[in-house]
Amino acid sequence: MKIIHSNIFNRFPEIKFGFSTKQGGVSPPPYYMNLSTNVGDSEENVKKNRGIFFGALGIGLENITIQRQIHSTNIRYVSTPGYVEDCDGLYTDKKNNFLVISGADCITIFLYEPHKKVVAGIHSGWKGTNGKILTKAVKELQRRFSIDTTELMVYIGPSISQDYYEVGEEVAKLFEDDIKFFKNGKCHLDLKKSNIKQLLKLGVRINNIEDSGYCTYRDKDLFHSHRRDKGKTGRMFGVIGMV
């Protein structure tokens, strides 16, 4: 089994973080290490896969918070582990509450402010990026906890890269020119860059932002990709929390 870890979060012994891959699961192809119950895989296999992944990180299943992601800009504060309906951002200041973000191409972003001891996880596809869910989340942390954005630590998880993220005109026109490039007359978006721009505008230091560097579409042996596999695929989880 392979789990992606973060150099930036490894500095903090109180943080547990990991991002799953396709490798190490019990599900048959095309699911492999699938952690979602909503893609056609059997619930029994998903339960076993979750046990493998979270067990490797030393996280009990009773200590995770999972959200039903809907490509919104909804953000929820969660004080205790559990299941949250209809949102794409979670944050907490409580220990042993591990926030789960699901992905298979969309941008996943994980935040930690080490002085106020606050963690957050964000799911940001093109709808969330256009709606600036990341900006909304950081401002919510500022309002609620008076965090210092210059101290915010950020990890951007594996996601689809601009080379493979072709969009139609209706989506392309929603975004600024500097995150677009055109190939064979088709527009490609760099959603990662758009989210990094949001962070920098909020005062996050560039040296405090870590990009995984992986592309879910390109790195087919490691990751599920909804676009590459035409929807017949599993989901990865990224998880962050404090002990």
VENZI-V799497 format. One record per residue. PHI is phi in whole degrees, 0 to 359 (999 if undefined). Layout:
PHI ; PHI
This chain:
999 ; 242 ; 239 ; 274 ; 246 ; 244 ; 295 ; 290 ; 280 ; 296 ; 290 ; 245 ; 296 ; 279 ; 260 ; 250 ; 213 ; 196 ; 231 ; 284 ; 233 ; 287 ; 275 ; 103 ; 271 ; 258 ; 285 ; 286 ; 303 ; 268 ; 267 ; 53 ; 272 ; 266 ; 245 ; 255 ; 267 ; 244 ; 238 ; 105 ; 284 ; 286 ; 298 ; 297 ; 295 ; 298 ; 299 ; 294 ; 298 ; 296 ; 298 ; 295 ; 295 ; 291 ; 297 ; 295 ; 267 ; 73 ; 245 ; 282 ; 299 ; 285 ; 250 ; 253 ; 243 ; 243 ; 249 ; 272 ; 279 ; 228 ; 60 ; 250 ; 246 ; 282 ; 231 ; 231 ; 277 ; 232 ; 268 ; 227 ; 299 ; 161 ; 244 ; 239 ; 278 ; 52 ; 206 ; 227 ; 212 ; 229 ; 212 ; 204 ; 245 ; 259 ; 285 ; 57 ; 234 ; 261 ; 273 ; 251 ; 239 ; 264 ; 204 ; 204 ; 161 ; 297 ; 290 ; 243 ; 228 ; 235 ; 235 ; 213 ; 250 ; 287 ; 274 ; 272 ; 58 ; 232 ; 240 ; 209 ; 225 ; 229 ; 251 ; 222 ; 280 ; 292 ; 292 ; 294 ; 293 ; 298 ; 278 ; 58 ; 299 ; 294 ; 301 ; 300 ; 295 ; 296 ; 295 ; 294 ; 294 ; 296 ; 294 ; 276 ; 237 ; 56 ; 294 ; 262 ; 295 ; 289 ; 258 ; 289 ; 258 ; 227 ; 237 ; 256 ; 283 ; 304 ; 203 ; 288 ; 272 ; 303 ; 304 ; 248 ; 258 ; 276 ; 228 ; 279 ; 298 ; 295 ; 279 ; 303 ; 291 ; 280 ; 243 ; 292 ; 296 ; 283 ; 251 ; 249 ; 217 ; 245 ; 224 ; 54 ; 77 ; 252 ; 272 ; 241 ; 255 ; 253 ; 294 ; 299 ; 299 ; 299 ; 290 ; 296 ; 301 ; 299 ; 298 ; 296 ; 296 ; 278 ; 100 ; 290 ; 282 ; 300 ; 288 ; 262 ; 248 ; 250 ; 258 ; 300 ; 84 ; 273 ; 242 ; 296 ; 287 ; 289 ; 272 ; 292 ; 281 ; 255 ; 229 ; 289 ; 219 ; 299 ; 287 ; 298 ; 264 ; 54 ; 85 ; 264 ; 199 ; 265 ; 227 ; 267 ; 241 ; 251 ; 222 ; 220 ; 187 ; 247 ; 244
